[in-house]
Amino acid sequence: MTGFLHEKEFSRKSFLKGTGGVVVGASLASAGLAAKANAAFVPSPSTYNPPTNAVDSFLYVNPDNTINLLTSQVEIGNGTPTGFLMIAAEELDVDFGQMRYGSSVYDKDGALIATITDGWRAVNTGGHGGSQAIQSVGQQVRAAAATAKQQLLSLASKQLGVPVSSLSVSKGVVSGGGKSVTYADLVAANGGKIGGTMSPTSLQPGAGISKPVANYAIVTKVRLPREDIPAKVSGRYTYVHNIRLPGMLHARWVRPRGQGPWLTDGFATPLSVDERSIAHIPNVRVVRRNNFLAVVGPKEYDVIQAAEQLKVKWADTPIMPGHDNVWSYYRAMDAKGLTPARITANTGDVEKAFAGAAKVVSASFAYAFQGHTPIGPACAVADVRADRATVYCNTQNVPNLTTEMAQVLGLPANMVRIIWHEGSSTFGNGYHAFDIAESAALISQLVKAPVRLQLMRWDEQGWTRYGQGYLTDMKAGLDSKGNMVAYQATQINQPSTSLAAARVLIGEVPGTPGAAGTNGENLGPFYKVSATNYRTIAKTVTQQLGMFQQGTLRAPSGPQTVFASEQFIDMLAKEANMDPFTFRAQNMKDEEWRWTAVLKAAIDASPYKPHVPASQLGTGDVVEGWGLAIGTHGASRAGTVAHVEVNKKTGKVRVIHLYAGQDSGLAVNPGLIENQMSGNLVQATSKVLHEELRFDKKRVTSTDWISYPILRFKDAPAVTTVVVQRTDQNPTGSGEPPLVPAIAAIANAVYDAIGVRIFQAPITPARVRGALAGDKPGF
Amino acid sequence: MASKLKIKVNGLVHSVTASLDTPLLYVLHNELHLHGPRFGCGLAQCGACSVLLDGKEIRSCVTPVAAVSGKAITTLEGLPALWAKERGAAASSPALHPLQQAWIDVQVPHCGYCQNGMMIQAADLLSTTKNPTEDQIRTAMNGHLCRCGTYPRILTAIKQAAAVMAKGGK
């Protein structure tokens, strides 16, 4: 069993014997461990940013014939590192157990105890996204591993005196002519290098020099458990929150509870700071650079008390509309011409087609601002010296954070070492993207000591970069046979804010936010009408009108859009007096048959019976309904069936069961994809029923789990997931797809149950009761 | 004011120095370097920090360290030994508690941050309710939040662990 050692009892000796697993990751930090695991490799400024087309940038063969894969990708709770290692092992013909991820720490038995991506060692494969990882970086991994295999065979051929065509590989041992040699020995004899340049630098499965898919022994053949889970359930895993450095101080930033309007004094401008208010707390001090304010000290709880008790008078800029008025505010801005419009797609003659349609249907939908809100508030540990910086954090973009951090600290990029450790899942670029790491580094620079900055719950809830609220106006024309003949979608939202809050608070001036876009991938581009008479319009609420920080949140813009677009399809099916699957299939482009098939896969896994929506209303206070929808983020396709129960008296919706099909091409490790789908379905239930950011005129007021409720255990749906395996297709993303259609399927099921449409998300009991009482949406 | 205290964690008595009102969580993490209990909210709203106090689940983020004096604390790291003790099998203690093994078998965690509290709460439940119904599990677990959407798999894992424990770990 794992030893539980008090720090004082902990010794180097006990670590080397492998008995101190719980504390090593923290006490010695990761750098020393990574160096130990790869004795020959010493990360340094000169190993930063290796060439992106060199095999040796991606793969490192250790003396024990294990192999490290060194991309800049990270673990965000999706399990994609396991997928990357499977792809590499497949091409290299090694066992999965021989692969090592990045600069991660494994114990003496080969068990992962800390997942690490070291910015001084990783090749730049870009930022990490749940729907791009296997799809795009997987191709680079495949190209690197396939090229490495060729190089290693060539080295073996020379060493063994056997032609390449007569060599075979198993477990990283090359055999031929009665002789054999390990990859490790081949690399050692080649000056420690595999050698070789990837050309091309990306390979789809089976393409070029990569292994034919029919010969796969791992990727599509085994359902590998994630290698991070054993340490996560035993308490041995080192999250970024667990990192400790010698001489480290604890820090809390000091900001108002809930951010105020972006780029105004009300954002977080301290008008006065009374340092005497914390004079009674020992060894704690205030640090400040312009409006950036924090407290630091050696004892964490003292620092928490100080952050709580420090008297600060904050500026107010009461110009935000408040959460209850945001949609009328959008409309008012639009009426004043303050929402510049862009036509993002325009095919055919939409006006003429509306005029000639048998029926024209229109509806408006509103989707609330929502937060990332990980269970573990953001944390980073920074050690900034005069000439260099080391920062432990869980950014999804190690390469970009490195260059940004260099700017913030005034250091060359190769003197900034970002060491990524896993944090709590955030599902997009909240604080952990840049703000937490930059904030920790700024404090460390000011106090000239290593600093651990941990957010409190109110910081995390009140200061993230929220997923935007959307107002969507849908309009479509139908012919007499239930075909869409004209389609128009207008979306009003706000652009993302680029600069991390800490940089704004120290006085940097952000550029103008870009224009907001429509979410075209979910505005029915797969329906026939998109090729005939189809128009999408994006309207941007400009930045000076009281917005807060906004950024990407899982399946960016997908939930907001399908809540409108796929509920609207359900409304059209009702108008056409058709079953909503039949309506979708009839209107689907022939070449988009995979969409129809993936929804059919979900339906086939469920007891769904074809019917016109809300044509079989139940009696009594508690009624049930079924809903369908399709949607995605990225190149995959997902279809969902929702079965819900609605209590018409209380207005409460309970999702009984969600069924999802997903076609993400060649499915790498399908068991892992099923798990991701399951999480997506549960999270969708939370978003569409519960999650709504609250804010008043001055600031965000959702600051904990009471003021920002999420789905609880009692209300969790049952889930059924179907991976549609297509080994003849390239892999596409699997971290996000079914979240999107599940949002609309649940909404459609509510309509099917009660016969009244809910146009505003989240679908709260009050909104259901209001709709049943005949209230009309106020937007 | 900092005081010297003795607290019993996972069967060992530790001497720690902390002010009496310091929440237990900070002592477990910063002084004893235990990574199981985790800071989630500091408000007893989410359960990421849960530990067992004399076998009952508590929120270590709001429990003053002074309040646990003379009582036995079990963290996630201590679940295997707890299970061994329950079976009277101290010498051949298993590497993992049946709940932890079920969490691996069912592949429950995504990021895993909340799972400490989930397993601790489930251990509390199974210590009093050997064969819980689905409703009993949902009710017992309702005070623990997960953001990744693992509730359905937790339900499956608890049922599996209950079955294993009912057979004495076989």
Interface residues (C-beta under 8 A of the other chain):
Chain A: M1 T2 F4 L5 H6 E7 F10 V22 V23 A26 S27 I76 G77 N78 G79 P225 R226 D228 I229 P230 K232 V233 S234 G235 R236 Y237 T238 Y239 H241 N242 R244 E300 Y301 I304 T373 P374 I375 G376 P377 E422 G423 S424 S425 F427 Q454 M456 R457 G671 L672 N675 Q676 S678 G679 N680 L681 V682 Q683 S686 D704 W705 I706 I710 L711 R712 F713 K714 A716 P717 A718 V719
Chain B: V9 N10 L12 H14 A18 S19 T22 P23 Y26 H29 N30 E31 L32 H33 L34 H35 G36 R38 F39 G40 C41 G42 L43 Q45 C46 A48 T75 L76 E77 G78 P80 A81 S93 A95 L96 Q100 W103 I104 Q107 V108 P109 H110 C111 G112 Y113 C114 Q115 N116 M119 R138 T139 M141 N142 H144 L145 C146 R147 C148 G149 T150 Y151 P152 R153 I154 L155
